[in-house]
Amino acid sequence: MTVVLVAGATGSLGSLIVKNLLERGATVRALVRPSSADGGARLRDVAGHENLTLHVGDLTDGAAALAPHLAGVEVVVSAVQGGPDVIIDGQLELLRAAETAGVHRMIPSDFSINLWGYDYGVNILSDLRRVFADAFRTSAVARTSVAIGAFPEYFLGPFHEVLDPAAGTFSVWGDGTRPIDITTVPDTAAFTAAIALDPRTAGRDVHVVGQQMSMLELRNEVEAASGRRWALIRKGSLDDLKAEIVRRQFAATNPFTYVALQYQKGMFDGSASLTDVRNADYPDVVPATVAEYLAGAGAAHFEVPSAPVALDEWPVTV
Ligand SMILES: NC(=O)c1ccc[n+]([C@@H]2O[C@H](COP(=O)([O-])OP(=O)(O)OC[C@H]3O[C@@H](n4cnc5c(N)ncnc54)[C@H](OP(=O)(O)O)[C@@H]3O)[C@@H](O)[C@H]2O)c1
């Protein structure tokens, strides 16, 4: 049985990666922070699983403190979330510990649009992941990056300003006809567990996707699932989008006010589109369609939030 350590195991994506790895027969070490030493709510239903052990540690503890957790581990999956202290410095400590322990492969916490389709300076959160990826150039640990497009849990939430249930609007930059890549959090976890256990992925970027559709098609799906009309707001051209990003950056006190638009730029101009989609390599992962998502958990997007949503912290899923 492959031994896998999952960092960020208490998170919305990481906890589902843990569950999928267990279902695939892996031996899983869940790295949890002291504040979640019991595994927290998201791991409660698998807490007593015979192939799961909880390892208490924080990436900021440093490589020496992390190394004992990694002894005997073959693959590390990171699903942590945070700023440069976590995505660059913290993951670097995890990589150094993995090198010491002789880990074969690591999946960093990318889980994004195709961030290699554009350069530095386009998306501040992609830049963090790009800096960390550079560390693998001189590492004995092989990097496997998983790209999935956008989580609909976030893309249709307030962070992206696409759906506004109070106003009944659906907003689009550009003409809305280019296909975008959409994969739910549970499907990303299912693919990631399969990829983690697939040694062919060493040193590769692996693109997998739930469904590809244009923004105009997505609006049709939203209308069909919600049973109501969503007025189409054309916010401007893709050049207008770039100008809006610059305007927000200038005024920003934190990146959350503009980073969603930076993702949309890459999605709508095609620079961040997935290429060489490898779903066929993982035939036992059958991702949900957008219609299925919207008929289930995604129906929450149609409800008017009870309180105004502050866009100044990491967004939470529906
Ligand atoms: N493609 C998309 O549309 C999209 C959208 C959102 C997120 N993502 C990506 O998905 C990945 C996971 O995001 P998520 O939403 O699942 O995040 P999340 O729910 O916020 O979970 C983050 C996890 O990281 C852990 N963590 C944070 N700092 C840590 C540290 N210093 N040491 C150890 N663990 C630490 C947290 O532990 P605690 O529970 O103790 O806090 C938690 O388990 C990220 O790479 C994110 O960028 C992609």
Ligand as a Chemical Component Dictionary entry (heavy atoms), coordinates in Angstrom:
data_LIG
# 
_chem_comp.id                   LIG 
_chem_comp.type                 NON-POLYMER 
_chem_comp.pdbx_formal_charge   0 
_chem_comp.three_letter_code    LIG 
# 
loop_
_chem_comp_atom.comp_id 
_chem_comp_atom.atom_id 
_chem_comp_atom.alt_atom_id 
_chem_comp_atom.type_symbol 
_chem_comp_atom.charge 
_chem_comp_atom.model_Cartn_x 
_chem_comp_atom.model_Cartn_y 
_chem_comp_atom.model_Cartn_z 
_chem_comp_atom.pdbx_ordinal 
LIG N1  N1  N 0  -9.325  26.388 -8.620 1  
LIG C1  C1  C 0  -10.084 27.078 -7.768 2  
LIG O1  O1  O 0  -11.100 27.682 -8.149 3  
LIG C2  C2  C 0  -9.726  27.109 -6.309 4  
LIG C3  C3  C 0  -10.550 27.791 -5.426 5  
LIG C4  C4  C 0  -10.218 27.776 -4.078 6  
LIG C5  C5  C 0  -9.089  27.109 -3.632 7  
LIG N2  N2  N 1  -8.292  26.481 -4.544 8  
LIG C6  C6  C 0  -7.046  25.804 -4.106 9  
LIG O2  O2  O 0  -7.339  24.607 -3.413 10 
LIG C7  C7  C 0  -6.329  24.384 -2.415 11 
LIG C8  C8  C 0  -6.986  24.073 -1.082 12 
LIG O3  O3  O 0  -7.882  25.118 -0.744 13 
LIG P1  P1  P 0  -9.061  24.906 0.302  14 
LIG O4  O4  O 0  -10.172 25.804 -0.088 15 
LIG O5  O5  O -1 -9.320  23.445 0.522  16 
LIG O6  O6  O 0  -8.370  25.520 1.619  17 
LIG P2  P2  P 0  -8.924  25.478 3.116  18 
LIG O7  O7  O 0  -10.243 24.821 3.232  19 
LIG O8  O8  O 0  -8.768  26.868 3.642  20 
LIG O9  O9  O 0  -7.858  24.534 3.858  21 
LIG C9  C9  C 0  -6.544  24.947 4.028  22 
LIG C10 C10 C 0  -5.800  23.883 4.812  23 
LIG O10 O10 O 0  -4.459  24.310 4.987  24 
LIG C11 C11 C 0  -4.114  24.143 6.351  25 
LIG N3  N3  N 0  -3.017  25.040 6.684  26 
LIG C12 C12 C 0  -2.971  26.374 6.531  27 
LIG N4  N4  N 0  -1.805  26.854 6.992  28 
LIG C13 C13 C 0  -1.094  25.778 7.418  29 
LIG C14 C14 C 0  0.191   25.611 8.010  30 
LIG N5  N5  N 0  0.980   26.660 8.261  31 
LIG N6  N6  N 0  0.586   24.368 8.337  32 
LIG C15 C15 C 0  -0.213  23.297 8.104  33 
LIG N7  N7  N 0  -1.432  23.392 7.566  34 
LIG C16 C16 C 0  -1.867  24.620 7.225  35 
LIG C17 C17 C 0  -5.404  24.422 7.090  36 
LIG O11 O11 O 0  -5.335  23.958 8.423  37 
LIG P3  P3  P 0  -6.402  24.459 9.545  38 
LIG O12 O12 O 0  -7.666  23.673 9.313  39 
LIG O13 O13 O 0  -5.733  24.119 10.830 40 
LIG O14 O14 O 0  -6.585  25.940 9.346  41 
LIG C18 C18 C 0  -6.367  23.636 6.225  42 
LIG O15 O15 O 0  -6.279  22.261 6.510  43 
LIG C19 C19 C 0  -5.427  25.624 -2.426 44 
LIG O16 O16 O 0  -4.305  25.390 -3.241 45 
LIG C20 C20 C 0  -6.296  26.655 -3.096 46 
LIG O17 O17 O 0  -5.567  27.667 -3.740 47 
LIG C21 C21 C 0  -8.589  26.448 -5.867 48 
# 
loop_
_chem_comp_bond.comp_id 
_chem_comp_bond.atom_id_1 
_chem_comp_bond.atom_id_2 
_chem_comp_bond.value_order 
_chem_comp_bond.pdbx_ordinal 
LIG N1  C1  SING 1  
LIG C1  O1  DOUB 2  
LIG C1  C2  SING 3  
LIG C2  C3  SING 4  
LIG C2  C21 DOUB 5  
LIG C3  C4  DOUB 6  
LIG C4  C5  SING 7  
LIG C5  N2  DOUB 8  
LIG N2  C6  SING 9  
LIG N2  C21 SING 10 
LIG C6  O2  SING 11 
LIG C6  C20 SING 12 
LIG O2  C7  SING 13 
LIG C7  C8  SING 14 
LIG C7  C19 SING 15 
LIG C8  O3  SING 16 
LIG O3  P1  SING 17 
LIG P1  O4  DOUB 18 
LIG P1  O5  SING 19 
LIG P1  O6  SING 20 
LIG O6  P2  SING 21 
LIG P2  O7  DOUB 22 
LIG P2  O8  SING 23 
LIG P2  O9  SING 24 
LIG O9  C9  SING 25 
LIG C9  C10 SING 26 
LIG C10 O10 SING 27 
LIG C10 C18 SING 28 
LIG O10 C11 SING 29 
LIG C11 N3  SING 30 
LIG C11 C17 SING 31 
LIG N3  C12 SING 32 
LIG N3  C16 SING 33 
LIG C12 N4  DOUB 34 
LIG N4  C13 SING 35 
LIG C13 C14 SING 36 
LIG C13 C16 DOUB 37 
LIG C14 N5  SING 38 
LIG C14 N6  DOUB 39 
LIG N6  C15 SING 40 
LIG C15 N7  DOUB 41 
LIG N7  C16 SING 42 
LIG C17 O11 SING 43 
LIG C17 C18 SING 44 
LIG O11 P3  SING 45 
LIG P3  O12 DOUB 46 
LIG P3  O13 SING 47 
LIG P3  O14 SING 48 
LIG C18 O15 SING 49 
LIG C19 O16 SING 50 
LIG C19 C20 SING 51 
LIG C20 O17 SING 52 
# 
